[in-house]
Amino acid sequence: MNRYDWTGISGIALATLFGCQASTPPPQQPPAYSQPGPYVAPTQPVPWTTPPTTALVQSPTAAQGAAGAGARPALGPLVGAIAWQAEVRAVESEIVSHLSPENRARVAKVPLVFDPNTNEVNAYAGCDDKGAPFLAATEGLLEAMDAVAETRATDEIFGTQTYVAYVNGVAPRLVAQGGASAALPAGIIPAQMLFDARRISRAHEMYDEIVAFTFGHELAHHYLGHTGCANGQAAGFAPAIEQIGRFVTNLGQGFNQPNEIAADSAGCISVLDAGLARASSAYRWTEAGGLALLDFFDRLEKASGANPFLGFLRTHPNPGLRIPVVQGVAATWRLQHPGT
């Protein structure tokens, strides 16, 4: 079995690498990326009121995210692995449906498998022993995407700093050899905010947007020919979980930086195209999800001190270098779609 991509969506010992308004206003150009400063390890559990230690990558839709809460249909909470997995499948299907006919034909039947491993934050495109394509993701990745979405939604609506508290709290464990769970610790989001309907709905939207970029990137590796095994063949079965576990232990070849940048670019365009095609009542996806996840891994990389046990440090370009690439692609897309 071989593989192409560990997505860079890993913060542990992973073998990879990421108010509403009644009508959607024309998207603005993303703000310039502010490079996060050095990671500061907390000396004790970090309360949610802790001020940020580094600059955040701001969502291009953050200003409008909370302004019109309730204008769009409220979304319910996503709780646990079953709900997260079902949402990933739905979002991936939506991304595939808005690819070009040629690219859609190459990846429409590629199976997706989930590894229950919570000690790895990981997603990748690969080929099995028989040369059939597949996509895979660990439960640890789903936990991280959920935590990033939950905390960023809280901060957007309430002006808190729960995202920074989350990263500071889990980073030391995530970057240690052997990894740890990326799940959101209890108490990071204050109880009086946890069940706020606006926050829950916004977190759901953000989760979907992060997933859209993540799997838009992985699908791109297949239809751009980076894996060499996605040719629109009949649907097969993804590798068994036992095989995935064995597969994850082999880092294989290092990243091909041009291919990673190409997948980031194509994945970003896929998200924007699918966002533009969404119903007027739905949240319109932008590059914000990708920027949020890349910021998360940029912070983990700084916290790691270039720990050689972290696979994403040697299999993918620095997340901080990828952020301006995604922002540039999004800006160009908007120039090509005036009035959107």
ZADO-1210 file (C-alpha; in nm, 4 decimals, padded with zeros to 6 digits):
<atoms>
<atom x="00.0000" y="00.0000" z="00.0000" code="MET" pos="1"/>
<atom x="00.1246" y="00.3500" z="-00.0731" code="ASN" pos="2"/>
<atom x="-00.0023" y="00.6942" z="-00.0099" code="ARG" pos="3"/>
<atom x="00.0445" y="01.0427" z="-00.1410" code="TYR" pos="4"/>
<atom x="-00.0631" y="01.2925" z="00.1161" code="ASP" pos="5"/>
<atom x="-00.0668" y="01.3462" z="00.4853" code="TRP" pos="6"/>
<atom x="-00.2626" y="01.6712" z="00.4643" code="THR" pos="7"/>
<atom x="-00.0717" y="01.8839" z="00.6968" code="GLY" pos="8"/>
<atom x="-00.3686" y="01.8534" z="00.9253" code="ILE" pos="9"/>
<atom x="-00.1791" y="01.7048" z="01.2080" code="SER" pos="10"/>
<atom x="-00.0692" y="01.8369" z="01.5351" code="GLY" pos="11"/>
<atom x="00.0315" y="01.5184" z="01.7057" code="ILE" pos="12"/>
<atom x="00.2626" y="01.2360" z="01.6097" code="ALA" pos="13"/>
<atom x="00.0811" y="01.2334" z="01.2883" code="LEU" pos="14"/>
<atom x="00.1953" y="01.1337" z="00.9530" code="ALA" pos="15"/>
<atom x="00.0601" y="01.4353" z="00.7669" code="THR" pos="16"/>
<atom x="00.0472" y="01.7761" z="00.6734" code="LEU" pos="17"/>
<atom x="-00.5673" y="02.1770" z="00.8079" code="PHE" pos="18"/>
<atom x="-02.3628" y="03.7053" z="01.2555" code="GLY" pos="19"/>
<atom x="-02.5282" y="03.5853" z="00.9513" code="CYS" pos="20"/>
<atom x="-02.7174" y="03.8199" z="00.7192" code="GLN" pos="21"/>
<atom x="-03.0418" y="03.7627" z="00.5335" code="ALA" pos="22"/>
<atom x="-02.8591" y="03.7821" z="00.2034" code="SER" pos="23"/>
<atom x="-02.4941" y="03.7172" z="00.1521" code="THR" pos="24"/>
<atom x="-02.3021" y="04.0424" z="00.0910" code="PRO" pos="25"/>
<atom x="-02.0276" y="04.0558" z="-00.1661" code="PRO" pos="26"/>
<atom x="-01.7223" y="03.8977" z="-00.0032" code="PRO" pos="27"/>
<atom x="-01.4409" y="04.1324" z="00.0848" code="GLN" pos="28"/>
<atom x="-01.0747" y="04.0758" z="00.0188" code="GLN" pos="29"/>
<atom x="-00.9155" y="03.8770" z="00.2998" code="PRO" pos="30"/>
<atom x="-00.7011" y="04.0817" z="00.5376" code="PRO" pos="31"/>
<atom x="-00.3276" y="04.0486" z="00.5248" code="ALA" pos="32"/>
<atom x="-00.1988" y="03.7561" z="00.7216" code="TYR" pos="33"/>
<atom x="-00.0301" y="03.8450" z="01.0490" code="SER" pos="34"/>
<atom x="00.2393" y="03.5925" z="01.1304" code="GLN" pos="35"/>
<atom x="00.1803" y="03.4419" z="01.4773" code="PRO" pos="36"/>
<atom x="00.4553" y="03.5048" z="01.7280" code="GLY" pos="37"/>
<atom x="00.6407" y="03.2392" z="01.9256" code="PRO" pos="38"/>
<atom x="00.4277" y="02.9854" z="02.1073" code="TYR" pos="39"/>
<atom x="00.4101" y="03.0505" z="02.4836" code="VAL" pos="40"/>
<atom x="00.3559" y="02.7352" z="02.6837" code="ALA" pos="41"/>
<atom x="00.1115" y="02.7877" z="02.9718" code="PRO" pos="42"/>
<atom x="00.2401" y="02.7206" z="03.3217" code="THR" pos="43"/>
<atom x="-00.1052" y="02.6204" z="03.4431" code="GLN" pos="44"/>
<atom x="-00.4456" y="02.5426" z="03.2896" code="PRO" pos="45"/>
<atom x="-00.5407" y="02.8378" z="03.0719" code="VAL" pos="46"/>
<atom x="-00.8815" y="02.9923" z="03.1535" code="PRO" pos="47"/>
<atom x="-01.0998" y="03.1125" z="02.8730" code="TRP" pos="48"/>
<atom x="-01.0356" y="03.4755" z="02.9698" code="THR" pos="49"/>
<atom x="-00.6642" y="03.4492" z="02.8956" code="THR" pos="50"/>
<atom x="-00.5617" y="03.7188" z="02.6443" code="PRO" pos="51"/>
<atom x="-00.4188" y="03.5960" z="02.3138" code="PRO" pos="52"/>
<atom x="-00.0468" y="03.5373" z="02.2863" code="THR" pos="53"/>
<atom x="-00.0373" y="03.5560" z="01.9092" code="THR" pos="54"/>
<atom x="-00.2247" y="03.7312" z="01.6325" code="ALA" pos="55"/>
<atom x="-00.5120" y="03.5366" z="01.4811" code="LEU" pos="56"/>
<atom x="-00.5805" y="03.4790" z="01.1168" code="VAL" pos="57"/>
<atom x="-00.9149" y="03.6479" z="01.0809" code="GLN" pos="58"/>
<atom x="-01.1934" y="03.4998" z="00.8770" code="SER" pos="59"/>
<atom x="-01.2928" y="03.7188" z="00.5818" code="PRO" pos="60"/>
<atom x="-01.6511" y="03.6693" z="00.6985" code="THR" pos="61"/>
<atom x="-01.5895" y="03.7134" z="01.0708" code="ALA" pos="62"/>
<atom x="-01.7371" y="04.0641" z="01.0799" code="ALA" pos="63"/>
<atom x="-02.0622" y="03.9438" z="00.9285" code="GLN" pos="64"/>
<atom x="-02.0682" y="03.6074" z="01.1055" code="GLY" pos="65"/>
<atom x="-02.2297" y="03.7299" z="01.4260" code="ALA" pos="66"/>
<atom x="-02.3968" y="04.0453" z="01.2973" code="ALA" pos="67"/>
<atom x="-02.6991" y="03.8711" z="01.1509" code="GLY" pos="68"/>
<atom x="-02.7293" y="03.5694" z="01.3793" code="ALA" pos="69"/>
<atom x="-03.0633" y="03.4064" z="01.3167" code="GLY" pos="70"/>
<atom x="-03.1019" y="03.5475" z="00.9641" code="ALA" pos="71"/>
<atom x="-03.0077" y="03.2113" z="00.8156" code="ARG" pos="72"/>
<atom x="-03.1785" y="02.8914" z="00.9238" code="PRO" pos="73"/>
<atom x="-03.0321" y="02.7818" z="01.2571" code="ALA" pos="74"/>
<atom x="-02.8218" y="02.4657" z="01.2410" code="LEU" pos="75"/>
<atom x="-02.8124" y="02.2057" z="01.5143" code="GLY" pos="76"/>
<atom x="-02.5091" y="02.0872" z="01.7097" code="PRO" pos="77"/>
<atom x="-02.2609" y="01.8329" z="01.5780" code="LEU" pos="78"/>
<atom x="-02.1747" y="01.6051" z="01.8679" code="VAL" pos="79"/>
<atom x="-01.9522" y="01.3003" z="01.8500" code="GLY" pos="80"/>
<atom x="-01.7829" y="01.0899" z="01.5863" code="ALA" pos="81"/>
<atom x="-02.0982" y="00.9658" z="01.4131" code="ILE" pos="82"/>
<atom x="-02.2288" y="01.3195" z="01.3554" code="ALA" pos="83"/>
<atom x="-01.8863" y="01.4498" z="01.2494" code="TRP" pos="84"/>
<atom x="-01.8361" y="01.1682" z="01.0004" code="GLN" pos="85"/>
<atom x="-02.1807" y="01.2110" z="00.8470" code="ALA" pos="86"/>
<atom x="-02.1165" y="01.5833" z="00.8075" code="GLU" pos="87"/>
<atom x="-01.7783" y="01.5213" z="00.6415" code="VAL" pos="88"/>
<atom x="-01.9399" y="01.2876" z="00.3893" code="ARG" pos="89"/>
<atom x="-02.2121" y="01.5420" z="00.3116" code="ALA" pos="90"/>
<atom x="-01.9660" y="01.8284" z="00.2665" code="VAL" pos="91"/>
<atom x="-01.7277" y="01.6204" z="00.0565" code="GLU" pos="92"/>
<atom x="-02.0171" y="01.5192" z="-00.1675" code="SER" pos="93"/>
<atom x="-02.1125" y="01.8837" z="-00.2130" code="GLU" pos="94"/>
<atom x="-01.7551" y="01.9750" z="-00.3064" code="ILE" pos="95"/>
<atom x="-01.7387" y="01.6904" z="-00.5596" code="VAL" pos="96"/>
<atom x="-02.0701" y="01.7918" z="-00.7162" code="SER" pos="97"/>
<atom x="-01.9320" y="02.1351" z="-00.8107" code="HIS" pos="98"/>
<atom x="-01.6041" y="02.0210" z="-00.9640" code="LEU" pos="99"/>
<atom x="-01.5598" y="02.0385" z="-01.3394" code="SER" pos="100"/>
<atom x="-01.7174" y="01.7394" z="-01.5180" code="PRO" pos="101"/>
<atom x="-01.3733" y="01.5917" z="-01.5903" code="GLU" pos="102"/>
<atom x="-01.2467" y="01.6214" z="-01.2343" code="ASN" pos="103"/>
<atom x="-01.5763" y="01.5070" z="-01.0875" code="ARG" pos="104"/>
<atom x="-01.5649" y="01.1913" z="-01.2976" code="ALA" pos="105"/>
<atom x="-01.2179" y="01.1082" z="-01.1620" code="ARG" pos="106"/>
<atom x="-01.3070" y="01.1304" z="-00.7925" code="VAL" pos="107"/>
<atom x="-01.6838" y="01.0811" z="-00.7589" code="ALA" pos="108"/>
<atom x="-01.6413" y="00.7151" z="-00.6633" code="LYS" pos="109"/>
<atom x="-01.3353" y="00.7455" z="-00.4426" code="VAL" pos="110"/>
<atom x="-01.4249" y="00.5920" z="-00.1028" code="PRO" pos="111"/>
<atom x="-01.3676" y="00.7681" z="00.2275" code="LEU" pos="112"/>
<atom x="-01.2715" y="00.5797" z="00.5444" code="VAL" pos="113"/>
<atom x="-01.2413" y="00.6995" z="00.9042" code="PHE" pos="114"/>
<atom x="-00.9778" y="00.5710" z="01.1428" code="ASP" pos="115"/>
<atom x="-01.0969" y="00.5774" z="01.5087" code="PRO" pos="116"/>
<atom x="-00.7470" y="00.6767" z="01.6216" code="ASN" pos="117"/>
<atom x="-00.7747" y="00.9887" z="01.8405" code="THR" pos="118"/>
<atom x="-00.3992" y="01.0268" z="01.8944" code="ASN" pos="119"/>
<atom x="-00.3420" y="01.1419" z="01.5393" code="GLU" pos="120"/>
<atom x="-00.4833" y="01.4466" z="01.3626" code="VAL" pos="121"/>
<atom x="-00.4597" y="01.3267" z="01.0107" code="ASN" pos="122"/>
<atom x="-00.6155" y="01.3182" z="00.6635" code="ALA" pos="123"/>
<atom x="-00.4733" y="01.2062" z="00.3337" code="TYR" pos="124"/>
<atom x="-00.5317" y="01.0817" z="-00.0193" code="ALA" pos="125"/>
<atom x="-00.3797" y="00.7480" z="-00.1083" code="GLY" pos="126"/>
<atom x="-00.3766" y="00.4336" z="-00.3175" code="CYS" pos="127"/>
<atom x="-00.4298" y="00.0883" z="-00.1732" code="ASP" pos="128"/>
<atom x="-00.2321" y="-00.2292" z="-00.2446" code="ASP" pos="129"/>
<atom x="-00.4376" y="-00.2852" z="-00.5591" code="LYS" pos="130"/>
<atom x="-00.3840" y="00.0661" z="-00.6915" code="GLY" pos="131"/>
<atom x="-00.7339" y="00.1891" z="-00.6047" code="ALA" pos="132"/>
<atom x="-00.7748" y="00.5458" z="-00.4718" code="PRO" pos="133"/>
<atom x="-00.9150" y="00.6327" z="-00.1303" code="PHE" pos="134"/>
<atom x="-00.9415" y="00.9182" z="00.1161" code="LEU" pos="135"/>
<atom x="-00.8874" y="00.8722" z="00.4885" code="ALA" pos="136"/>
<atom x="-00.9170" y="01.0753" z="00.8061" code="ALA" pos="137"/>
<atom x="-00.8643" y="01.0031" z="01.1730" code="THR" pos="138"/>
<atom x="-01.1109" y="01.0767" z="01.4480" code="GLU" pos="139"/>
<atom x="-00.8406" y="01.2990" z="01.5949" code="GLY" pos="140"/>
<atom x="-00.8729" y="01.5239" z="01.2916" code="LEU" pos="141"/>
<atom x="-01.2487" y="01.5474" z="01.3380" code="LEU" pos="142"/>
<atom x="-01.1968" y="01.6353" z="01.7041" code="GLU" pos="143"/>
<atom x="-00.9547" y="01.9138" z="01.6106" code="ALA" pos="144"/>
<atom x="-01.1824" y="02.0567" z="01.3417" code="MET" pos="145"/>
<atom x="-01.4740" y="02.0547" z="01.5853" code="ASP" pos="146"/>
<atom x="-01.2705" y="02.2246" z="01.8589" code="ALA" pos="147"/>
<atom x="-01.1432" y="02.4953" z="01.6241" code="VAL" pos="148"/>
<atom x="-01.4966" y="02.5619" z="01.4992" code="ALA" pos="149"/>
<atom x="-01.6510" y="02.5625" z="01.8473" code="GLU" pos="150"/>
<atom x="-01.3980" y="02.8041" z="01.9934" code="THR" pos="151"/>
<atom x="-01.3773" y="03.0393" z="01.6962" code="ARG" pos="152"/>
<atom x="-01.7565" y="03.0641" z="01.6830" code="ALA" pos="153"/>
<atom x="-01.7621" y="03.1488" z="02.0527" code="THR" pos="154"/>
<atom x="-01.4989" y="03.4188" z="02.0116" code="ASP" pos="155"/>
<atom x="-01.6737" y="03.5658" z="01.7085" code="GLU" pos="156"/>
<atom x="-02.0044" y="03.6047" z="01.8879" code="ILE" pos="157"/>
<atom x="-01.8971" y="03.6827" z="02.2436" code="PHE" pos="158"/>
<atom x="-01.5576" y="03.8482" z="02.1978" code="GLY" pos="159"/>
<atom x="-01.3821" y="03.5854" z="02.4104" code="THR" pos="160"/>
<atom x="-01.0424" y="03.4194" z="02.3567" code="GLN" pos="161"/>
<atom x="-01.1415" y="03.0532" z="02.3794" code="THR" pos="162"/>
<atom x="-00.9532" y="02.9545" z="02.0628" code="TYR" pos="163"/>
<atom x="-00.6208" y="03.0684" z="02.2076" code="VAL" pos="164"/>
<atom x="-00.7050" y="02.9028" z="02.5393" code="ALA" pos="165"/>
<atom x="-00.7803" y="02.5778" z="02.3534" code="TYR" pos="166"/>
<atom x="-00.4553" y="02.5808" z="02.1561" code="VAL" pos="167"/>
<atom x="-00.2469" y="02.6734" z="02.4602" code="ASN" pos="168"/>
<atom x="-00.4138" y="02.4002" z="02.6615" code="GLY" pos="169"/>
<atom x="-00.3768" y="02.1128" z="02.4145" code="VAL" pos="170"/>
<atom x="-00.0618" y="02.2045" z="02.2215" code="ALA" pos="171"/>
<atom x="00.1906" y="02.0643" z="02.4722" code="PRO" pos="172"/>
<atom x="00.0226" y="01.7223" z="02.4556" code="ARG" pos="173"/>
<atom x="-00.0405" y="01.7275" z="02.0815" code="LEU" pos="174"/>
<atom x="00.3213" y="01.7987" z="01.9934" code="VAL" pos="175"/>
<atom x="00.4644" y="01.5394" z="02.2316" code="ALA" pos="176"/>
<atom x="00.5955" y="01.2118" z="02.0930" code="GLN" pos="177"/>
<atom x="00.3033" y="00.9706" z="02.0845" code="GLY" pos="178"/>
<atom x="00.0440" y="01.2435" z="02.0451" code="GLY" pos="179"/>
<atom x="-00.2782" y="01.2971" z="02.2386" code="ALA" pos="180"/>
<atom x="-00.6425" y="01.3788" z="02.1866" code="SER" pos="181"/>
<atom x="-00.7276" y="01.7096" z="02.0199" code="ALA" pos="182"/>
<atom x="-01.0784" y="01.7113" z="02.1670" code="ALA" pos="183"/>
<atom x="-01.2022" y="02.0359" z="02.3199" code="LEU" pos="184"/>
<atom x="-01.1402" y="02.0205" z="02.6980" code="PRO" pos="185"/>
<atom x="-01.4337" y="02.0860" z="02.9283" code="ALA" pos="186"/>
<atom x="-01.4478" y="02.4368" z="03.0656" code="GLY" pos="187"/>
<atom x="-01.2779" y="02.6172" z="02.7752" code="ILE" pos="188"/>
<atom x="-01.6145" y="02.7508" z="02.6598" code="ILE" pos="189"/>
<atom x="-01.8025" y="02.9069" z="02.9538" code="PRO" pos="190"/>
<atom x="-02.1208" y="02.7242" z="03.0487" code="ALA" pos="191"/>
<atom x="-02.3381" y="03.0296" z="02.9935" code="GLN" pos="192"/>
<atom x="-02.2253" y="03.0393" z="02.6290" code="MET" pos="193"/>
<atom x="-02.2033" y="02.6684" z="02.5537" code="LEU" pos="194"/>
<atom x="-02.5694" y="02.6153" z="02.4672" code="PHE" pos="195"/>
<atom x="-02.6319" y="02.9475" z="02.2961" code="ASP" pos="196"/>
<atom x="-02.8244" y="02.8685" z="01.9767" code="ALA" pos="197"/>
<atom x="-02.6386" y="03.1302" z="01.7722" code="ARG" pos="198"/>
<atom x="-02.3032" y="02.9895" z="01.8780" code="ARG" pos="199"/>
<atom x="-02.4063" y="02.6321" z="01.8025" code="ILE" pos="200"/>
<atom x="-02.5289" y="02.7233" z="01.4541" code="SER" pos="201"/>
<atom x="-02.2194" y="02.9294" z="01.3763" code="ARG" pos="202"/>
<atom x="-01.9888" y="02.6494" z="01.4933" code="ALA" pos="203"/>
<atom x="-02.1732" y="02.4099" z="01.2607" code="HIS" pos="204"/>
<atom x="-02.1157" y="02.6463" z="00.9679" code="GLU" pos="205"/>
<atom x="-01.7480" y="02.6842" z="01.0534" code="MET" pos="206"/>
<atom x="-01.7000" y="02.3073" z="01.0872" code="TYR" pos="207"/>
<atom x="-01.8421" y="02.2571" z="00.7398" code="ASP" pos="208"/>
<atom x="-01.6177" y="02.5288" z="00.5982" code="GLU" pos="209"/>
<atom x="-01.3061" y="02.3714" z="00.7519" code="ILE" pos="210"/>
<atom x="-01.4075" y="02.0302" z="00.6187" code="VAL" pos="211"/>
<atom x="-01.4702" y="02.1766" z="00.2725" code="ALA" pos="212"/>
<atom x="-01.1132" y="02.3073" z="00.2445" code="PHE" pos="213"/>
<atom x="-00.9579" y="01.9974" z="00.3999" code="THR" pos="214"/>
<atom x="-01.1183" y="01.7495" z="00.1651" code="PHE" pos="215"/>
<atom x="-01.1134" y="01.9883" z="-00.1285" code="GLY" pos="216"/>
<atom x="-00.7338" y="01.9718" z="-00.0866" code="HIS" pos="217"/>
<atom x="-00.7282" y="01.5914" z="-00.0610" code="GLU" pos="218"/>
<atom x="-00.9590" y="01.5389" z="-00.3596" code="LEU" pos="219"/>
<atom x="-00.7336" y="01.7697" z="-00.5598" code="ALA" pos="220"/>
<atom x="-00.4377" y="01.5376" z="-00.5060" code="HIS" pos="221"/>
<atom x="-00.6383" y="01.2674" z="-00.6813" code="HIS" pos="222"/>
<atom x="-00.7856" y="01.4595" z="-00.9747" code="TYR" pos="223"/>
<atom x="-00.4627" y="01.6531" z="-01.0364" code="LEU" pos="224"/>
<atom x="-00.2878" y="01.3196" z="-01.0825" code="GLY" pos="225"/>
<atom x="-00.0582" y="01.3457" z="-00.7797" code="HIS" pos="226"/>
<atom x="-00.1531" y="01.0005" z="-00.6535" code="THR" pos="227"/>
<atom x="-00.1639" y="00.8415" z="-00.9972" code="GLY" pos="228"/>
<atom x="-00.4512" y="00.6106" z="-00.9097" code="CYS" pos="229"/>
<atom x="-00.7749" y="00.8077" z="-00.9537" code="ALA" pos="230"/>
<atom x="-00.9108" y="00.7462" z="-01.3023" code="ASN" pos="231"/>
<atom x="-01.2845" y="00.7270" z="-01.2487" code="GLY" pos="232"/>
<atom x="-01.2792" y="00.3509" z="-01.2002" code="GLN" pos="233"/>
<atom x="-01.5671" y="00.1613" z="-01.0448" code="ALA" pos="234"/>
<atom x="-01.6137" y="00.2289" z="-00.6776" code="ALA" pos="235"/>
<atom x="-01.4087" y="00.0042" z="-00.4540" code="GLY" pos="236"/>
<atom x="-01.3642" y="-00.0365" z="-00.0831" code="PHE" pos="237"/>
<atom x="-01.1360" y="00.1797" z="00.1245" code="ALA" pos="238"/>
<atom x="-00.8600" y="-00.0018" z="00.3139" code="PRO" pos="239"/>
<atom x="-00.9618" y="-00.1738" z="00.6345" code="ALA" pos="240"/>
<atom x="-00.8978" y="00.0130" z="00.9565" code="ILE" pos="241"/>
<atom x="-00.6201" y="-00.2342" z="01.0422" code="GLU" pos="242"/>
<atom x="-00.4470" y="-00.1496" z="00.7167" code="GLN" pos="243"/>
<atom x="-00.4857" y="00.2221" z="00.7785" code="ILE" pos="244"/>
<atom x="-00.3201" y="00.1805" z="01.1178" code="GLY" pos="245"/>
<atom x="-00.0270" y="00.0027" z="00.9566" code="ARG" pos="246"/>
<atom x="-00.0177" y="00.2576" z="00.6799" code="PHE" pos="247"/>
<atom x="-00.0003" y="00.5534" z="00.9168" code="VAL" pos="248"/>
<atom x="00.3213" y="00.4207" z="01.0705" code="THR" pos="249"/>
<atom x="00.5072" y="00.4547" z="00.7405" code="ASN" pos="250"/>
<atom x="00.5886" y="00.8124" z="00.6543" code="LEU" pos="251"/>
<atom x="00.7130" y="00.7206" z="00.3098" code="GLY" pos="252"/>
<atom x="00.8490" y="00.9897" z="00.0851" code="GLN" pos="253"/>
<atom x="00.8609" y="01.3527" z="00.1880" code="GLY" pos="254"/>
<atom x="00.6244" y="01.6094" z="00.0539" code="PHE" pos="255"/>
<atom x="00.6393" y="01.7456" z="-00.2961" code="ASN" pos="256"/>
<atom x="00.5995" y="02.1144" z="-00.2267" code="GLN" pos="257"/>
<atom x="00.4712" y="02.2148" z="-00.5735" code="PRO" pos="258"/>
<atom x="00.2035" y="01.9457" z="-00.5493" code="ASN" pos="259"/>
<atom x="00.1020" y="02.0615" z="-00.2026" code="GLU" pos="260"/>
<atom x="00.0667" y="02.4203" z="-00.3195" code="ILE" pos="261"/>
<atom x="-00.1280" y="02.3027" z="-00.6241" code="ALA" pos="262"/>
<atom x="-00.3649" y="02.1048" z="-00.4015" code="ALA" pos="263"/>
<atom x="-00.4094" y="02.4034" z="-00.1687" code="ASP" pos="264"/>
<atom x="-00.4900" y="02.6239" z="-00.4673" code="SER" pos="265"/>
<atom x="-00.7328" y="02.3806" z="-00.6288" code="ALA" pos="266"/>
<atom x="-00.8938" y="02.3016" z="-00.2943" code="GLY" pos="267"/>
<atom x="-00.9472" y="02.6710" z="-00.2217" code="CYS" pos="268"/>
<atom x="-01.1064" y="02.7254" z="-00.5615" code="ILE" pos="269"/>
<atom x="-01.3317" y="02.4232" z="-00.5045" code="SER" pos="270"/>
<atom x="-01.4534" y="02.5717" z="-00.1764" code="VAL" pos="271"/>
<atom x="-01.5244" y="02.9104" z="-00.3355" code="LEU" pos="272"/>
<atom x="-01.6995" y="02.7560" z="-00.6365" code="ASP" pos="273"/>
<atom x="-01.9170" y="02.5380" z="-00.4143" code="ALA" pos="274"/>
<atom x="-01.9853" y="02.8342" z="-00.1858" code="GLY" pos="275"/>
<atom x="-02.0992" y="03.0467" z="-00.4784" code="LEU" pos="276"/>
<atom x="-02.3344" y="02.7713" z="-00.5946" code="ALA" pos="277"/>
<atom x="-02.4961" y="02.7206" z="-00.2548" code="ARG" pos="278"/>
<atom x="-02.8596" y="02.8168" z="-00.1995" code="ALA" pos="279"/>
<atom x="-02.9127" y="03.1780" z="-00.0960" code="SER" pos="280"/>
<atom x="-03.0401" y="03.0599" z="00.2429" code="SER" pos="281"/>
<atom x="-02.7239" y="02.8602" z="00.3166" code="ALA" pos="282"/>
<atom x="-02.3978" y="02.9856" z="00.4604" code="TYR" pos="283"/>
<atom x="-02.1629" y="03.0696" z="00.1749" code="ARG" pos="284"/>
<atom x="-01.8279" y="02.8938" z="00.2165" code="TRP" pos="285"/>
<atom x="-01.5091" y="03.0939" z="00.1735" code="THR" pos="286"/>
<atom x="-01.1391" y="03.0269" z="00.2323" code="GLU" pos="287"/>
<atom x="-01.1938" y="03.1086" z="00.6020" code="ALA" pos="288"/>
<atom x="-01.2085" y="02.7428" z="00.7021" code="GLY" pos="289"/>
<atom x="-00.8744" y="02.6697" z="00.5426" code="GLY" pos="290"/>
<atom x="-00.7147" y="02.9749" z="00.7032" code="LEU" pos="291"/>
<atom x="-00.8478" y="02.8743" z="01.0448" code="ALA" pos="292"/>
<atom x="-00.7060" y="02.5229" z="01.0240" code="LEU" pos="293"/>
<atom x="-00.3719" y="02.6339" z="00.8812" code="LEU" pos="294"/>
<atom x="-00.3439" y="02.8862" z="01.1649" code="ASP" pos="295"/>
<atom x="-00.4047" y="02.6021" z="01.4115" code="PHE" pos="296"/>
<atom x="-00.1201" y="02.3992" z="01.2653" code="PHE" pos="297"/>
<atom x="00.1043" y="02.7002" z="01.2380" code="ASP" pos="298"/>
<atom x="00.0668" y="02.7449" z="01.6138" code="ARG" pos="299"/>
<atom x="00.1299" y="02.3762" z="01.6767" code="LEU" pos="300"/>
<atom x="00.4432" y="02.3876" z="01.4651" code="GLU" pos="301"/>
<atom x="00.5734" y="02.6779" z="01.6713" code="LYS" pos="302"/>
<atom x="00.4856" y="02.4926" z="01.9909" code="ALA" pos="303"/>
<atom x="00.6700" y="02.1835" z="01.8710" code="SER" pos="304"/>
<atom x="01.0065" y="02.3511" z="01.8316" code="GLY" pos="305"/>
<atom x="01.0409" y="02.1601" z="01.5025" code="ALA" pos="306"/>
<atom x="00.9965" y="01.8280" z="01.6811" code="ASN" pos="307"/>
<atom x="01.1209" y="01.5627" z="01.4343" code="PRO" pos="308"/>
<atom x="00.8576" y="01.3184" z="01.5584" code="PHE" pos="309"/>
<atom x="00.5825" y="01.5318" z="01.4063" code="LEU" pos="310"/>
<atom x="00.5254" y="01.3903" z="01.0612" code="GLY" pos="311"/>
<atom x="00.3675" y="01.7036" z="00.9181" code="PHE" pos="312"/>
<atom x="00.6917" y="01.8958" z="00.9754" code="LEU" pos="313"/>
<atom x="00.8702" y="01.6787" z="00.7222" code="ARG" pos="314"/>
<atom x="00.5873" y="01.5910" z="00.4865" code="THR" pos="315"/>
<atom x="00.4381" y="01.9325" z="00.4160" code="HIS" pos="316"/>
<atom x="00.5383" y="02.2941" z="00.3719" code="PRO" pos="317"/>
<atom x="00.5227" y="02.5229" z="00.6741" code="ASN" pos="318"/>
<atom x="00.1551" y="02.6104" z="00.7422" code="PRO" pos="319"/>
<atom x="00.2520" y="02.9761" z="00.7806" code="GLY" pos="320"/>
<atom x="00.3834" y="02.9762" z="00.4245" code="LEU" pos="321"/>
<atom x="00.0656" y="02.8174" z="00.2931" code="ARG" pos="322"/>
<atom x="-00.1661" y="03.0784" z="00.4445" code="ILE" pos="323"/>
<atom x="-00.0707" y="03.3639" z="00.2072" code="PRO" pos="324"/>
<atom x="-00.0953" y="03.1228" z="-00.0859" code="VAL" pos="325"/>
<atom x="-00.4564" y="03.0445" z="00.0023" code="VAL" pos="326"/>
<atom x="-00.5318" y="03.4129" z="00.0558" code="GLN" pos="327"/>
<atom x="-00.3785" y="03.5007" z="-00.2804" code="GLY" pos="328"/>
<atom x="-00.5765" y="03.2320" z="-00.4625" code="VAL" pos="329"/>
<atom x="-00.8988" y="03.3570" z="-00.3013" code="ALA" pos="330"/>
<atom x="-00.8236" y="03.7175" z="-00.3965" code="ALA" pos="331"/>
<atom x="-00.7599" y="03.6148" z="-00.7584" code="THR" pos="332"/>
<atom x="-01.0820" y="03.4099" z="-00.7645" code="TRP" pos="333"/>
<atom x="-01.2790" y="03.7159" z="-00.6549" code="ARG" pos="334"/>
<atom x="-01.1220" y="03.9288" z="-00.9257" code="LEU" pos="335"/>
<atom x="-01.2388" y="03.6655" z="-01.1744" code="GLN" pos="336"/>
<atom x="-01.5891" y="03.6678" z="-01.0239" code="HIS" pos="337"/>
<atom x="-01.6759" y="04.0379" z="-00.9930" code="PRO" pos="338"/>
<atom x="-01.9875" y="04.1174" z="-00.8015" code="GLY" pos="339"/>
<atom x="-01.9915" y="03.7874" z="-00.6133" code="THR" pos="340"/>
</atoms>
